Amino acid sequence: MKRKVVLYGAFDRYNYGDNLMPILLRMYLEKHHHEKIKDIDFIYSSIKESDLSGYKCMPTIAMRNLLDIPDDSTVIVVGGEVLGATIGILYTHVQDSLLVTRLLKIVKRFSPKLLNVIAKRSYDGVWDHPYIPQKSSFKNNVKIVYNTVGAKPLVSQQKFIKQADYISARDDRTYSALKKFCEPKLVPDSVLMVSGLVDDSFFDTHVRKEIKELVTSDYISLQACPYKVKFTAQQLADELDKTINEHDLKVMLLPIGYASGHDDIVFLDKVKSLSKNKLLVLDELNVWEIMYVIAKSKAFYGTSLHGVITAMSFAVPHFSINENIEKLTSFVQTWSVSPYTKPITVNDISKSVSNLDASNKPILESAVKRAQGIIHDSLDEIASVL
């Protein structure tokens, strides 16, 4: 029986970065390690079965159905803010109803344990911390790899994380927490390598013509999650109107977080309705179209870590618009360059456009090239583990 490589992560709901990571990981391995993986079957897995192929994402098999994979197979936790994620928190992210999501968050506020009980019955995760695989749960001997993971692990998780055959952390925050009890590598989030895997010819076959036609003139792209901003929709609309009037460019409002609990579209639709200009909300894009809009931007602004990482990969100026998003601030301070390492406020958007300096691009490109080299070295080591 052929060995399996299970690419495991939070991609049973549509959320740009999470869905993109396993696709890019496999693309790299197929491009650079074809001989090593030619006799391996790749399986995409999450907590539950899903099919998001309409967004150019991969269908998933529930982890519970993969506990009998053959000897010497490997489970790769592909990345993301997974180390501290509980079954309850993740359950709030797969709801179809905004009302249900809000009710579950109320339950979490008063009793996280009750939320976990509800989630385990309804969501059917194998472990209470679903993305910390336990080797003892598998019928046969398997290897465990953590690829550019984020968050701070709990003490109760340490014994399971220590079982890993390879582990890399995506920023100093996670790396510092892990190295207290294991031997992690410090490696940038693997989405940062995307500009080395896709180009305009790739986009030509994965991006609809009507999307390309929308982004032919200068524009900035902006994403915002309503739960991760410190300003109102009206404040953002006013600042974007000011930016448009002062700089004569377009603004593309770009939802990236489609999963419940993110709800970018809810906030950005409100911003559009409050603006005095005709802002575009680019909704219902596949993962490559989201990437294309960011890559062709004059600058990207957002609360999304993977939105910022995508912009950085393509050497596009990138600004966090909330200083309190720890995972985002830690990442840019670990891997990016000034002035993109410092978050800005909503009132600084127009000013930041005025200060865009083309001379920064070679410095940013150099930082990206160095970071991509670290990613490649790490993935080469993972290929050897497989």
C-alpha positions in Angstrom: 0.0 0.0 0.0 1.4 3.4 -1.0 2.4 5.8 1.8 0.2 8.8 2.3 1.0 12.4 3.0 -2.0 14.0 4.8 -1.9 17.8 4.4 -3.9 18.8 7.5 -5.3 22.2 8.4 -8.2 24.6 8.8 -9.4 24.5 5.2 -12.9 23.0 5.6 -14.1 26.6 5.5 -13.3 29.3 2.9 -10.6 31.5 4.4 -8.0 32.6 1.8 -4.7 31.9 3.6 -5.7 28.6 5.2 -7.0 27.2 1.9 -3.9 28.4 0.0 -1.2 26.8 2.2 -1.7 23.1 1.3 -1.9 23.9 -2.4 1.4 25.8 -2.4 3.1 23.2 -0.3 2.3 20.5 -2.8 3.1 22.7 -5.7 6.6 23.3 -4.3 7.2 19.6 -3.6 6.1 18.6 -7.1 8.3 21.2 -8.7 11.5 20.6 -6.7 11.1 17.0 -5.3 9.3 15.1 -7.9 11.4 11.9 -7.5 11.0 11.9 -3.7 7.2 12.1 -3.8 6.3 10.1 -7.0 5.2 7.1 -4.9 3.2 9.1 -2.4 -0.5 9.8 -2.4 -1.4 13.3 -1.1 -4.6 13.7 0.9 -6.2 17.0 2.0 -7.8 16.8 5.4 -9.5 19.0 8.0 -11.7 18.4 10.9 -14.7 17.7 8.7 -15.2 16.7 5.0 -15.7 19.7 2.7 -15.7 20.7 -1.0 -14.6 24.2 -1.8 -13.4 23.4 -5.3 -15.6 26.2 -6.6 -13.1 28.6 -5.1 -10.1 26.7 -6.6 -9.5 25.0 -3.2 -9.0 21.3 -2.5 -11.8 19.1 -1.1 -11.0 17.6 2.3 -11.5 14.3 4.1 -12.3 14.3 7.8 -9.3 13.5 9.9 -11.4 10.9 11.8 -11.5 8.9 8.6 -7.7 8.8 8.2 -6.6 7.3 11.5 -5.8 4.0 9.7 -3.3 5.4 7.1 -0.4 3.0 6.3 2.8 2.7 8.1 5.4 5.4 7.4 2.8 7.9 6.2 3.1 11.5 7.3 0.7 14.1 8.6 1.7 17.6 7.9 0.0 20.4 9.8 0.4 22.9 7.0 0.5 26.1 9.0 -1.7 28.8 10.4 -2.6 30.0 13.9 -3.2 26.4 14.9 -1.3 25.6 18.1 -3.8 27.3 20.5 -6.9 26.5 18.6 -9.6 24.6 20.4 -12.4 22.5 18.9 -14.9 25.2 20.3 -13.2 28.1 18.6 -12.9 26.3 15.3 -16.6 25.3 15.5 -17.6 29.0 15.5 -15.7 29.4 12.2 -17.7 26.8 10.2 -21.2 28.2 10.7 -23.4 29.3 7.8 -25.5 31.6 10.0 -24.1 34.9 11.5 -26.7 34.6 14.3 -25.5 31.1 15.2 -21.9 32.3 15.3 -22.9 35.1 17.6 -24.8 32.7 19.9 -21.8 30.4 20.1 -19.5 33.3 20.9 -21.8 34.2 23.8 -21.6 30.6 25.0 -17.8 30.8 24.8 -17.7 34.0 26.8 -19.6 32.4 29.7 -18.4 28.8 29.5 -15.6 27.8 27.1 -15.9 24.2 28.4 -19.6 24.1 27.3 -18.7 25.4 23.9 -16.1 22.6 23.6 -18.7 20.0 24.6 -21.2 21.3 22.0 -18.4 21.4 19.3 -17.2 17.9 20.0 -20.7 16.5 19.5 -21.4 18.5 16.4 -18.0 19.0 14.7 -16.5 15.5 15.4 -12.9 16.5 15.9 -10.5 13.8 17.0 -8.7 15.9 19.6 -9.7 18.8 21.9 -7.0 20.8 20.2 -7.7 19.6 16.7 -4.5 20.6 15.0 -2.2 18.9 17.6 -2.1 15.3 16.2 -1.4 12.6 18.7 0.5 9.6 17.3 -1.3 7.2 19.6 -4.6 7.9 17.8 -3.3 6.3 14.6 -3.5 2.6 14.0 -0.1 2.5 12.4 3.2 4.3 12.8 3.1 7.8 11.3 5.3 10.8 11.2 4.1 14.2 12.3 5.4 17.5 10.8 4.4 21.0 11.7 5.0 23.5 8.9 5.4 27.2 9.8 2.7 27.1 12.5 1.7 30.0 14.7 0.3 30.8 18.2 1.6 29.9 21.6 1.2 26.3 22.7 -0.4 25.4 26.0 1.5 23.4 28.6 -0.9 20.5 28.2 0.0 20.3 24.4 3.7 20.1 24.9 4.0 16.3 25.2 2.2 15.9 21.9 4.1 18.6 20.1 7.4 17.0 21.2 6.5 13.9 19.3 6.8 15.7 16.0 9.5 14.6 13.6 9.9 18.2 12.3 8.5 21.5 13.4 8.9 25.1 12.1 7.4 28.3 13.6 6.5 31.2 11.4 7.5 34.1 13.7 9.6 35.0 16.8 6.6 34.9 19.1 5.8 31.2 18.4 9.5 30.2 18.0 10.4 31.6 21.4 7.5 29.6 23.0 8.3 26.3 21.3 12.1 26.4 21.9 11.5 26.2 25.6 10.6 22.5 25.2 11.6 21.3 21.7 13.8 22.2 18.8 11.9 24.2 16.2 13.1 26.0 13.1 12.3 29.6 12.6 10.8 29.7 9.1 8.5 32.3 7.4 4.9 31.3 6.6 5.1 29.3 3.4 2.6 31.6 1.6 5.5 34.0 1.4 7.0 31.8 -1.3 4.0 32.2 -3.7 5.6 34.8 -6.0 8.2 32.1 -6.9 5.6 29.6 -7.8 3.1 31.6 -9.8 3.4 34.2 -12.5 1.3 36.2 -15.0 0.9 33.1 -17.3 -0.5 31.2 -14.3 -2.9 34.0 -13.4 -4.0 34.1 -17.1 -5.5 30.6 -16.6 -6.9 31.0 -13.1 -8.3 34.6 -13.0 -11.4 35.5 -14.8 -11.2 38.2 -17.6 -13.7 40.4 -15.8 -11.5 40.5 -12.7 -8.4 41.4 -14.7 -10.3 44.3 -16.4 -11.3 45.8 -13.1 -7.6 46.3 -12.0 -6.1 48.0 -15.0 -5.5 51.4 -13.4 -3.8 52.4 -10.1 -5.5 51.3 -7.0 -5.0 50.3 -3.4 -6.6 47.1 -2.0 -8.1 47.0 1.5 -9.4 44.2 3.6 -10.9 44.5 7.2 -12.5 42.1 9.6 -15.1 43.7 11.7 -13.8 42.0 14.9 -10.3 43.1 14.3 -10.6 46.8 13.7 -10.6 49.7 16.2 -12.5 52.1 13.9 -16.1 52.3 12.5 -17.2 51.7 9.0 -17.9 55.5 8.7 -14.4 56.4 9.8 -12.9 54.1 7.2 -15.3 55.3 4.5 -14.3 58.9 5.3 -10.5 58.1 5.1 -10.9 56.2 1.8 -12.8 59.2 0.3 -10.0 61.4 1.4 -7.5 59.0 -0.1 -9.3 58.9 -3.5 -9.7 62.7 -3.7 -6.1 63.4 -2.8 -4.4 60.7 -4.9 -6.7 60.1 -7.8 -6.7 56.3 -7.5 -9.2 53.6 -7.0 -9.9 51.6 -3.8 -10.7 47.9 -4.1 -12.5 46.5 -1.0 -11.3 42.9 -0.8 -13.0 40.3 1.5 -10.4 37.7 2.5 -12.0 36.1 5.5 -15.2 34.4 4.3 -15.4 31.9 7.3 -17.9 32.7 10.0 -16.2 34.7 12.7 -14.4 36.7 10.1 -17.2 38.3 8.1 -15.1 40.8 6.1 -17.9 41.2 3.6 -20.4 42.4 6.2 -18.1 45.3 7.3 -16.8 46.2 3.8 -20.3 46.3 2.3 -21.2 48.9 5.0 -18.1 50.9 4.2 -19.1 50.9 0.6 -22.6 52.2 1.5 -21.2 55.0 3.6 -18.6 56.2 1.0 -19.3 59.2 -1.2 -17.3 57.5 -4.0 -18.2 54.4 -5.9 -16.0 51.8 -4.1 -15.8 48.3 -5.5 -16.3 45.3 -3.3 -14.7 42.3 -5.0 -16.7 39.5 -3.5 -16.9 35.8 -4.4 -13.4 35.5 -5.8 -11.4 32.3 -5.9 -8.0 32.1 -4.0 -6.0 33.0 -7.1 -8.2 36.0 -7.9 -7.8 37.3 -4.4 -4.0 36.9 -4.8 -4.1 38.6 -8.2 -5.9 41.7 -6.9 -3.3 42.0 -4.0 -0.3 41.4 -6.3 -1.4 44.2 -8.7 -2.1 46.7 -6.0 -0.2 49.9 -5.4 -0.4 49.0 -1.7 -2.4 46.6 0.5 -4.0 47.5 3.8 -5.7 45.0 6.1 -6.1 42.9 9.3 -5.4 39.7 7.4 -2.0 38.1 8.0 -2.1 36.2 4.7 -3.2 39.3 2.8 -0.1 41.1 4.1 2.1 38.1 3.4 0.8 37.9 -0.2 1.5 41.5 -0.7 5.0 41.1 0.8 5.7 38.2 -1.5 5.0 40.3 -4.6 6.9 43.3 -3.1 3.8 45.3 -2.7 3.7 47.8 0.2 1.7 46.3 3.0 0.2 47.8 6.1 -1.5 46.4 9.1 -4.3 48.6 10.2 -4.5 47.3 13.8 -1.5 47.3 16.1 -3.2 44.7 18.4 -3.2 41.8 16.0 -0.2 40.0 17.6 0.3 37.3 14.9 0.4 40.0 12.2 2.7 42.4 14.1 5.1 39.6 15.1 5.3 38.4 11.5 6.1 41.7 9.8 8.6 42.6 12.6 10.3 39.2 12.1 10.5 39.2 8.3 9.5 42.5 6.6 11.3 45.9 6.4 10.5 49.4 7.4 8.0 51.1 7.1 5.9 48.0 6.8 6.9 46.6 10.2 4.8 49.2 12.1 1.0 49.1 12.1 -0.8 52.3 11.1 -4.2 53.8 12.2 -7.1 54.3 9.9 -6.4 58.0 9.7 -2.9 57.3 8.3 -4.0 55.6 5.1 -4.0 58.7 2.8 -0.7 59.8 4.4 0.9 56.4 3.8 -0.1 56.6 0.1 1.7 60.0 -0.1 4.8 58.4 1.4 5.0 55.4 -0.9 8.6 55.3 -2.0 9.8 53.2 -4.9 13.3 53.1 -3.5 12.0 50.8 -0.8 11.2 48.1 -3.3 14.7 46.7 -3.8 15.1 46.4 0.0 11.8 44.6 0.3 12.6 42.3 -2.6 15.9 41.4 -1.0 14.1 40.6 2.3 11.6 38.4 0.5 14.3 36.6 -1.4 16.1 35.8 1.8 12.9 34.7 3.5 12.0 32.5 0.5 15.4 30.8 0.7 14.7 29.9 4.3 11.3 28.5 3.3 12.8 26.4 0.5 15.5 25.0 2.8 12.8 24.0 5.3 10.6 22.3 2.7 13.7 20.5 1.4 14.2 19.1 4.9 10.5 18.1 5.0 10.8 16.3 1.7 13.5 14.2 3.2 11.3 13.4 6.2 8.6 12.2 3.7 
